Amino acid sequence: MSVATYLLFGCVVLALTGCRKDKPVQSNSNLTDYELVMTNEDTLAVTNLVNTFFNYIEHDKLADAVAMLYKMNEDDVFEEPQLLDNDQIAKVMAAYKSLLPIRGHRIDYIKFHDTYNNEVKVTAILEEATEDRPEVTTVIYFKLYDYLSMWRLCTFNSDDGNRRIISNEQADSLQSQFAESQNSKSDSI
C-alpha cells in the first residue's frame, strides 16, 4: 500500500468515528469502583463455581463439594484464601450432612463489592413442593474471593467475624434484579 492509501484510509476512519458522539458514561453512585469493572464473565464464573459445588452435593459427592471451599486468611500478607483444615472440613461436612439430601438449588443473587468482600445467596431445595405443601428450602451464603483472577468459594462463618455485605432489605431487591437479568439473558439466547 502506498502512503496515499494509508492517509486515505486514516481520513475515512477519522471521518466515521469523529462525527459520532459517544453517550456519556452513566455513573451509578451505588456501585463501587470494583463493581464497575465486573463483567458477564465474572458472573458466569461465579455461577459455574456455585453450580459445580451444588451439583456435587446433589449427586452425593459431599466431600468433593467441601474440597472446593476456602477460608479467608487475614494473617497472610497477600490475603491468599486457604483451603479448609481437617477440623473445619469436619464441621462443614457435619453441617451439610444435616441438610441432606439437597435436591436442587437456585442462585438468588450475586453481589460484587471488592476483591475479598463479595456475596452469593443460594436457596437449597431440601424437598420439592407437593400439592399440599410448598417446597422446603434453606438459604446458604458464601463469600466470594477474587484471587489472581480466579474466583474462590469461601465459607461464611459469623464465628470468624464474617458479616454479610447486603442488608435484608437490599437482598430482596437484589434477588429481583438478579432474576430479571437472568431472564433477559436467557431470552436473548
C-alpha positions as CSV (number, residue, x, y, z in Angstrom):
1,M,0.0,0.0,0.0
2,S,1.2,3.5,-0.8
3,V,1.4,6.3,1.7
4,A,-1.6,8.0,-0.1
5,T,-3.7,4.8,0.5
6,Y,-2.8,4.8,4.3
7,L,-3.7,8.5,4.5
8,L,-7.0,8.0,2.7
9,F,-7.8,5.0,5.0
10,G,-6.9,7.1,8.1
11,C,-9.1,10.0,6.9
12,V,-12.1,7.7,6.3
13,V,-11.7,6.1,9.8
14,L,-11.4,9.6,11.3
15,A,-14.4,10.8,9.4
16,L,-16.5,7.8,10.5
17,T,-15.5,7.9,14.2
18,G,-15.0,11.7,14.6
19,C,-18.6,12.5,13.8
20,R,-20.0,10.0,16.2
21,K,-20.9,11.3,19.6
22,D,-20.4,8.8,22.4
23,K,-23.0,8.8,25.1
24,P,-21.7,10.0,28.4
25,V,-20.9,7.2,30.8
26,Q,-23.7,7.0,33.4
27,S,-22.4,7.0,36.9
28,N,-24.2,4.9,39.4
29,S,-23.2,6.1,42.8
30,N,-24.4,2.9,44.4
31,L,-21.6,0.9,42.7
32,T,-18.1,0.5,44.0
33,D,-15.1,1.0,41.6
34,Y,-14.6,-2.7,41.8
35,E,-18.2,-3.4,40.7
36,L,-17.8,-1.1,37.7
37,V,-15.1,-3.3,36.3
38,M,-17.1,-6.6,36.7
39,T,-18.1,-8.3,33.5
40,N,-20.5,-11.0,32.5
41,E,-17.5,-13.4,32.6
42,D,-17.2,-12.8,36.3
43,T,-20.9,-13.6,36.9
44,L,-20.6,-16.7,34.7
45,A,-17.5,-17.9,36.5
46,V,-19.2,-17.4,39.9
47,T,-22.4,-19.1,38.7
48,N,-20.4,-22.1,37.4
49,L,-18.5,-22.3,40.7
50,V,-21.7,-22.4,42.7
51,N,-23.4,-24.8,40.4
52,T,-20.5,-27.2,40.5
53,F,-20.5,-27.1,44.3
54,F,-24.2,-27.9,44.5
55,N,-24.1,-30.5,41.7
56,Y,-21.5,-32.4,43.8
57,I,-23.8,-32.2,46.8
58,E,-26.9,-33.1,44.8
59,H,-25.1,-36.2,43.4
60,D,-23.9,-37.5,46.8
61,K,-20.4,-36.2,46.5
62,L,-20.3,-34.0,49.6
63,A,-16.5,-34.5,50.1
64,D,-15.8,-33.2,46.6
65,A,-18.0,-30.1,47.3
66,V,-16.4,-29.3,50.6
67,A,-12.9,-29.7,49.0
68,M,-13.9,-26.6,46.8
69,L,-14.3,-24.4,49.9
70,Y,-11.7,-21.9,51.1
71,K,-11.4,-19.7,54.2
72,M,-10.1,-16.2,54.5
73,N,-6.6,-15.8,55.9
74,E,-6.1,-12.3,57.3
75,D,-2.7,-13.3,58.6
76,D,-1.3,-13.8,55.1
77,V,0.2,-10.6,53.8
78,F,-1.1,-11.5,50.3
79,E,-4.5,-12.4,51.7
80,E,-4.5,-15.7,49.8
81,P,-7.5,-17.8,50.6
82,Q,-6.6,-21.1,52.3
83,L,-8.2,-24.5,51.9
84,L,-10.1,-25.7,55.0
85,D,-8.1,-27.6,57.6
86,N,-9.3,-31.0,58.8
87,D,-11.3,-29.6,61.7
88,Q,-13.0,-27.1,59.5
89,I,-13.8,-29.8,56.9
90,A,-15.3,-32.0,59.6
91,K,-17.5,-29.1,60.8
92,V,-18.7,-28.2,57.3
93,M,-19.3,-31.8,56.4
94,A,-21.4,-32.2,59.6
95,A,-23.4,-29.0,58.8
96,Y,-24.2,-30.1,55.3
97,K,-24.9,-33.7,56.2
98,S,-27.7,-32.4,58.5
99,L,-29.3,-30.8,55.3
100,L,-29.0,-33.8,53.1
101,P,-30.4,-34.7,50.7
102,I,-30.3,-31.4,48.8
103,R,-32.5,-31.9,45.7
104,G,-31.8,-28.7,43.9
105,H,-30.7,-25.1,44.2
106,R,-31.1,-21.7,42.8
107,I,-28.8,-18.7,43.0
108,D,-30.8,-15.8,44.4
109,Y,-28.2,-13.1,43.8
110,I,-24.5,-12.4,43.4
111,K,-23.2,-9.1,44.9
112,F,-19.8,-7.9,43.9
113,H,-18.3,-5.3,46.2
114,D,-14.5,-5.7,46.2
115,T,-11.7,-8.3,45.8
116,Y,-12.3,-10.1,49.0
117,N,-15.8,-9.0,50.1
118,N,-18.4,-10.4,47.7
119,E,-21.5,-12.4,48.5
120,V,-23.7,-15.0,46.9
121,K,-27.0,-16.2,48.3
122,V,-28.2,-19.6,47.3
123,T,-31.5,-21.3,48.1
124,A,-31.0,-25.0,48.6
125,I,-34.1,-27.1,47.9
126,L,-34.5,-29.9,50.5
127,E,-37.9,-31.1,49.4
128,E,-39.8,-30.4,46.3
129,A,-43.3,-28.8,46.6
130,T,-46.3,-31.1,46.6
131,E,-50.0,-30.5,46.2
132,D,-50.4,-29.9,49.9
133,R,-47.2,-28.1,50.9
134,P,-44.7,-25.7,49.5
135,E,-41.1,-26.7,48.8
136,V,-38.8,-27.0,51.8
137,T,-35.7,-24.8,51.5
138,T,-32.8,-23.3,53.4
139,V,-30.6,-20.4,52.5
140,I,-26.8,-20.6,52.3
141,Y,-24.5,-17.7,51.9
142,F,-21.0,-17.8,50.5
143,K,-18.2,-15.3,50.4
144,L,-16.6,-14.9,47.0
145,Y,-12.9,-14.0,46.7
146,D,-11.2,-12.9,43.5
147,Y,-7.6,-14.1,43.9
148,L,-5.3,-13.8,41.0
149,S,-8.3,-13.5,38.6
150,M,-9.7,-16.8,39.9
151,W,-12.8,-16.9,41.9
152,R,-12.8,-18.8,45.2
153,L,-15.8,-20.0,47.1
154,C,-15.2,-19.2,50.8
155,T,-17.1,-20.3,53.9
156,F,-19.3,-17.8,55.5
157,N,-18.9,-18.1,59.2
158,S,-20.0,-15.4,61.6
159,D,-17.9,-17.1,64.3
160,D,-14.9,-15.9,62.3
161,G,-16.1,-12.4,62.1
162,N,-17.7,-12.7,58.7
163,R,-20.6,-10.4,58.1
164,R,-23.0,-10.2,55.1
165,I,-22.4,-7.2,52.9
166,I,-26.1,-6.9,52.0
167,S,-28.8,-6.0,54.4
168,N,-32.1,-8.0,54.4
169,E,-33.9,-5.0,52.8
170,Q,-31.4,-4.8,50.0
171,A,-31.4,-8.6,49.5
172,D,-35.0,-8.6,48.3
173,S,-34.3,-6.0,45.6
174,L,-31.0,-7.7,44.6
175,Q,-32.8,-11.0,44.3
176,S,-35.4,-9.4,41.9
177,Q,-32.7,-7.7,39.9
178,F,-30.7,-10.9,39.5
179,A,-33.8,-12.9,38.5
180,E,-34.7,-10.2,35.9
181,S,-31.1,-10.1,34.5
182,Q,-31.0,-13.9,34.2
183,N,-34.4,-14.0,32.5
184,S,-33.3,-11.3,30.0
185,K,-30.1,-13.2,29.3
186,S,-32.0,-16.5,28.7
187,D,-34.5,-14.6,26.4
188,S,-31.7,-13.2,24.3
189,I,-30.1,-16.6,23.7
